[in-house]
Amino acid sequence: MDQLTWLERATDAMLLPTVVFQNVQAIDESVAILSTVISRLEGLRIRLLRERGGVDRSVLSAGLGLSRGEAAQVEKAVDRLAALPALQAAVESGEVSMSKVRMVAETVTKPRSEAAVRDEARLTALASSLSPAQLGRELERWGRTVDDEAGVATDEALRARRSLDSRKKYTGMTEFIGQLDPESADIVNTALDARTKADWQNEPASEHHLRTSTQRRVDALVGICTDALNGVGSSDASPKIRPHVSVVVDLATLRDATGSAVTERGTFITAEAARRMCCDAGISRILTNAVSQIVDVGREERTFSHALRKVLVLRDGGCRMSGCNAPPSWTQGHHIKHWINGGLTNHANGCLLCSRHHHACHEGGWTITGDPNGELVFTNPTGQRLSSWPSGISIRMAAAA
């Protein structure tokens, strides 16, 4: 019997039995055994890939069905374990799980490889005996010690490993993957914390429960990036053209709010999202024929000019949603009657909304009625009505006169 046939039969034998478990303890014990078996099989896979003479990511992705990130992790584990046979043996015996191996592989960078060979017995013992959290702390301590011994500034070594990437998932979401050195992480976290705190203080108390802490951090990051694109805090205080993302959408999709649009990066968005983005954006007309060949490109038209936005800022003073105190720099211009449906771009048909409440008035089903120069009524999908009046400088000056 050749090795391949033996491996196939051994796998079949493990999967064939249909077992009925009598209690939770038996299930827990079986899960523990299966976890050990899985680790041993993953260890065997790493050894076979090393004996193959190297790892080809395209083979791992296409042949084994691994994602790009998973293939990179396997490649790193194969590379690092080649010099650590004791750790490899511990994996194949089921003594060390693959999750711990990946932690070791992340820590044992190429500049630390000689020290890893020297300290292999210690690293293997740590991986065998400690929990993942404990192992992480010990690996960090070991890495700093090695860098100090080599005369490498730890902060510089960590900074050299910084990375940030994004990956569009089949769910329509985009996953950001990265790691920051301590100083960069402190800067980013401080900025996110400050923006998140300000957002919390500015929003109505009745809405505090609508977002999780992680959703708030995403919104804070988007807000910070939007400020940067709009030139907030720069010498040029006037916002630049929004939304800084090119969207291709046909006229019928905008008019009927059905179907979808696509960004220049190939990301599909809903028709309502496209309508929201077009509220305060540069619009370029591109005409195509029946076979999608471009036959004419019109000049860009600005929906909310700098001058008109200044008028809205002076009148509204920030987001017009009742109870929201988001400042003007956090807001976007919104057509109460959408321009695609004949709404005019002027102060009588426009108001300022923060990003979150702009989403609420498009994708969230909220409607706005009334006079932007006086009372606006926001109505949510359940029929609840909230009133809002302008609170900008021009209103306050008129009241004081």
C-alpha positions in Angstrom: 0.0 0.0 0.0 1.5 3.3 -1.0 1.5 6.3 1.3 -1.2 8.2 -0.5 -3.6 5.3 -0.3 -2.8 4.7 3.4 -3.5 8.4 4.2 -6.8 8.3 2.3 -7.9 5.1 4.1 -6.8 6.5 7.5 -8.9 9.6 7.0 -11.9 7.7 5.8 -11.7 5.4 8.9 -11.7 8.4 11.2 -14.8 9.9 9.5 -16.9 6.8 8.9 -18.2 6.1 12.5 -21.5 7.6 13.4 -21.4 8.1 17.2 -24.3 9.1 19.4 -23.0 10.9 22.5 -24.8 10.3 25.7 -23.8 13.5 27.6 -22.1 16.8 27.3 -18.9 15.6 29.0 -18.4 12.9 26.2 -18.9 15.6 23.6 -16.4 17.9 25.2 -13.8 15.1 25.4 -14.4 14.2 21.8 -13.9 17.8 20.7 -10.6 17.9 22.6 -9.5 14.8 20.9 -10.5 16.1 17.5 -8.6 19.4 18.2 -5.5 17.4 18.8 -6.0 15.4 15.6 -6.5 18.5 13.6 -3.3 20.0 15.0 -1.4 16.9 14.2 -2.7 16.8 10.6 -1.8 20.5 10.1 1.7 19.7 11.4 1.9 16.9 9.0 0.8 19.2 6.2 3.5 21.7 7.1 6.2 19.0 7.0 5.0 17.6 3.6 5.0 21.1 2.2 8.6 21.7 3.4 9.7 18.4 1.9 8.1 19.5 -1.3 10.8 22.1 -1.5 8.9 25.3 -0.7 5.4 26.7 -0.7 3.7 28.2 -3.7 0.9 30.5 -2.6 -1.0 30.0 -5.8 -1.0 26.2 -5.2 -2.2 26.7 -1.7 -5.0 29.1 -2.8 -6.2 27.1 -5.8 -5.4 23.5 -4.8 -6.2 23.7 -1.1 -8.9 26.3 -1.3 -7.1 28.6 1.2 -7.6 32.4 1.1 -4.6 34.7 0.5 -4.2 35.4 4.2 -4.4 31.7 5.1 -1.9 30.8 2.5 0.5 33.5 3.8 0.2 32.1 7.3 0.9 28.5 6.1 3.9 29.7 4.1 5.3 31.6 7.2 4.8 28.5 9.4 6.6 26.3 6.9 9.5 28.7 6.6 9.9 29.2 10.4 9.5 25.6 11.4 12.2 24.5 9.0 14.8 25.6 11.5 12.8 24.4 14.6 12.5 20.6 14.3 11.6 20.2 18.0 8.6 22.6 17.6 7.7 20.8 14.4 7.7 17.5 16.2 5.6 18.9 19.0 3.0 20.0 16.5 2.9 16.7 14.7 2.4 14.9 18.1 -0.5 17.2 18.9 1.3 18.7 21.9 1.2 22.2 20.4 -1.7 23.7 18.5 -1.4 25.4 15.1 -2.7 28.7 16.6 0.3 28.7 18.9 2.6 27.8 16.1 1.3 30.8 14.1 2.1 33.0 17.2 5.7 31.7 17.3 6.0 32.1 13.5 4.9 35.8 13.8 7.5 36.4 16.5 10.4 34.6 15.0 11.3 37.1 12.3 14.3 36.5 10.1 16.6 38.8 12.2 15.7 36.7 15.2 16.1 33.3 13.5 19.5 32.5 15.0 18.3 33.3 18.5 15.2 31.1 17.9 17.4 28.1 17.0 19.4 28.8 20.2 16.2 29.1 22.3 14.2 26.4 20.5 13.8 24.2 23.6 12.5 27.2 25.6 10.1 28.3 22.8 8.8 24.8 22.4 8.2 24.4 26.2 6.4 27.7 26.4 4.1 26.8 23.4 3.4 23.4 25.0 2.6 24.6 28.5 1.1 28.1 28.3 -2.3 29.4 27.2 -2.4 31.6 24.1 -2.6 34.8 26.2 0.3 33.8 28.4 2.3 32.6 25.4 1.8 36.0 23.7 3.2 37.9 26.7 6.2 35.6 26.9 6.9 35.8 23.1 6.8 39.6 23.3 9.3 39.5 26.2 11.5 37.1 24.4 11.5 39.2 21.2 12.4 42.3 23.0 15.3 40.6 24.8 16.6 39.2 21.5 16.5 42.6 19.8 18.3 44.2 22.8 21.0 41.5 22.6 21.5 42.2 18.9 21.7 45.9 19.5 18.5 46.5 17.5 16.3 49.3 18.8 13.1 47.5 19.7 10.9 50.4 18.5 12.6 50.4 15.1 12.3 46.7 14.8 8.6 46.8 15.6 8.1 49.8 13.2 9.7 47.8 10.4 6.9 45.3 10.7 4.1 47.8 10.3 1.5 46.9 7.6 -2.0 47.7 6.5 -4.0 46.0 3.8 -7.6 45.7 2.8 -9.5 42.8 1.3 -12.9 42.9 -0.2 -15.0 39.9 1.0 -17.8 38.1 -0.8 -20.3 39.5 1.7 -19.8 42.9 0.3 -17.8 44.1 3.3 -14.1 45.1 3.2 -11.8 43.7 5.8 -8.8 45.7 6.9 -5.8 43.7 8.1 -2.8 45.3 9.7 -0.5 45.8 12.6 1.0 49.0 14.0 4.0 49.7 16.1 3.4 50.9 19.6 3.9 54.6 18.9 1.7 54.6 15.8 -1.0 52.5 17.6 -1.1 55.1 20.4 -1.5 57.9 17.9 -4.3 56.1 16.0 -6.1 55.0 19.2 -5.9 58.5 20.8 -7.4 60.1 17.6 -10.2 57.4 17.5 -10.9 57.8 21.2 -11.2 61.6 20.9 -13.4 61.5 17.8 -15.6 58.7 19.4 -16.0 60.7 22.6 -16.9 63.9 20.7 -19.4 61.9 18.6 -21.0 60.5 21.8 -21.3 63.9 23.3 -22.8 65.5 20.2 -25.4 62.9 19.4 -28.9 62.8 21.1 -28.9 60.7 24.3 -31.8 58.7 22.9 -29.4 57.4 20.2 -26.6 56.2 22.4 -27.8 52.6 22.2 -28.0 52.4 18.4 -24.3 51.7 17.8 -21.8 49.3 19.3 -18.4 50.6 20.5 -16.7 49.0 17.5 -19.2 50.6 15.1 -18.5 53.9 16.7 -14.8 53.4 16.1 -15.4 52.7 12.4 -17.5 55.9 12.2 -14.8 57.8 13.9 -12.1 56.5 11.5 -14.3 57.4 8.5 -14.9 60.9 10.0 -11.2 61.5 10.5 -10.5 60.4 6.9 -13.3 62.6 5.6 -11.9 65.6 7.5 -8.6 65.0 5.9 -10.1 64.8 2.4 -12.1 67.9 3.0 -9.1 69.9 4.2 -10.5 70.4 7.7 -7.8 72.0 9.8 -5.6 73.0 6.8 -4.9 76.5 5.6 -7.7 76.1 3.0 -10.7 75.8 5.4 -13.3 75.4 2.6 -14.4 71.7 2.1 -13.3 70.2 -1.1 -15.5 68.2 -3.4 -17.2 65.2 -1.8 -17.4 62.3 -1.7 -13.9 61.7 -3.3 -15.0 58.4 -4.6 -16.0 57.9 -8.2 -19.4 56.2 -8.6 -20.9 55.0 -11.9 -24.6 54.9 -11.9 -27.3 55.2 -14.6 -30.0 57.8 -14.6 -32.8 55.3 -14.0 -31.1 53.9 -11.0 -30.8 57.4 -9.4 -34.4 58.4 -10.4 -36.1 55.2 -9.2 -33.8 54.3 -6.2 -33.7 50.7 -7.4 -30.8 48.6 -8.6 -27.2 49.2 -7.8 -24.2 51.4 -8.7 -20.5 50.6 -8.7 -17.4 52.6 -7.5 -14.2 52.9 -9.5 -12.8 50.2 -7.2 -15.4 47.7 -8.4 -17.4 47.9 -5.2 -21.2 47.6 -5.6 -23.4 49.9 -3.6 -27.2 50.3 -3.4 -29.1 52.9 -5.4 -30.0 54.8 -2.2 -26.3 55.0 -1.2 -25.5 56.5 -4.6 -28.3 59.0 -4.1 -26.9 60.0 -0.7 -23.4 60.4 -2.1 -24.7 62.5 -4.9 -26.3 64.9 -2.5 -23.0 66.8 -2.0 -20.7 65.7 -4.8 -19.2 66.6 -8.1 -21.4 65.2 -10.9 -20.0 64.4 -14.3 -22.3 63.4 -17.2 -21.0 60.5 -19.3 -23.3 59.3 -22.2 -22.9 55.8 -23.6 -24.5 54.0 -26.5 -26.3 50.7 -26.5 -23.1 48.7 -26.3 -21.7 50.9 -23.4 -19.3 52.8 -25.6 -18.7 56.3 -24.3 -20.0 58.9 -26.8 -19.9 62.1 -24.7 -18.5 63.4 -21.4 -20.0 66.6 -20.0 -18.3 69.1 -17.6 -18.5 68.5 -13.9 -21.3 70.2 -12.1 -21.1 71.0 -8.4 -24.4 70.4 -6.5 -23.5 72.4 -3.4 -21.1 75.2 -4.1 -18.7 76.6 -1.6 -20.8 79.8 -1.3 -24.0 77.9 -0.8 -22.4 75.6 1.8 -21.3 78.7 3.8 -24.9 79.9 3.8 -26.0 76.5 5.2 -23.3 76.6 7.8 -24.3 80.1 8.9 -28.0 79.1 9.1 -27.9 75.5 10.4 -24.8 75.7 12.6 -24.2 71.9 12.1 -26.3 68.8 11.7 -30.1 69.6 11.6 -31.3 66.4 13.1 -33.1 67.1 16.3 -30.7 66.8 19.3 -27.6 66.3 17.2 -24.7 68.7 17.9 -22.3 67.5 15.2 -20.3 70.6 14.0 -20.4 71.9 10.4 -17.1 70.2 9.6 -18.7 66.8 10.2 -21.7 67.5 7.9 -22.7 67.1 4.3 -25.2 69.0 2.2 -28.6 67.1 1.8 -31.4 67.8 -0.7 -34.7 67.6 1.1 -36.3 66.9 -2.3 -33.6 65.0 -4.2 -32.2 66.8 -7.2 -32.8 63.8 -9.5 -36.5 64.2 -8.8 -36.5 67.9 -9.6 -35.3 69.3 -6.2 -33.4 72.6 -6.5 -29.9 73.1 -5.1 -30.5 76.1 -2.9 -30.9 77.0 0.8 -34.6 76.5 0.7 -34.2 72.8 -0.3 -31.0 72.0 1.5 -29.8 71.3 5.0 -26.7 70.0 6.7 -26.6 66.4 8.1 -23.8 64.5 9.7 -22.8 61.3 8.0 -24.8 59.1 10.3 -28.0 61.1 10.0 -27.4 61.4 6.2 -27.4 57.6 6.1 -30.6 57.6 8.2 -32.4 59.9 5.7 -31.5 57.7 2.8 -30.9 54.1 3.7 -32.6 54.3 7.1 -36.0 55.4 5.8 -36.3 58.7 7.6 -38.1 61.5 5.8 -37.8 65.3 6.1 -40.6 67.8 5.6 -41.0 71.5 6.4 -39.0 74.7 5.8 -35.2 74.5 6.2 -35.2 78.2 7.1 -37.7 77.4 9.9 -39.1 74.2 11.3 -38.0 70.8 9.8 -39.8 67.7 10.8 -37.9 64.4 10.8 -40.1 61.3 10.7 -38.7 57.8 11.2 -40.1 54.6 9.6 -42.3 54.0 12.7 -44.0 57.4 12.5 -42.1 59.1 15.3 -41.7 62.8 14.5 -38.8 65.1 15.7 -38.8 68.9 15.1 -35.6 70.9 14.4 -34.9 74.6 14.0 -31.8 76.4 12.6 -29.2 77.3 15.2 -26.4 78.9 13.3 -24.7 82.2 13.7 -27.1 84.1 11.5 -30.1 82.9 13.5 -28.5 83.8 16.8 -27.5 87.2 15.5 -31.0 87.9 14.3 -32.5 86.8 17.7 -30.1 89.2 19.5 -30.9 92.1 17.3 
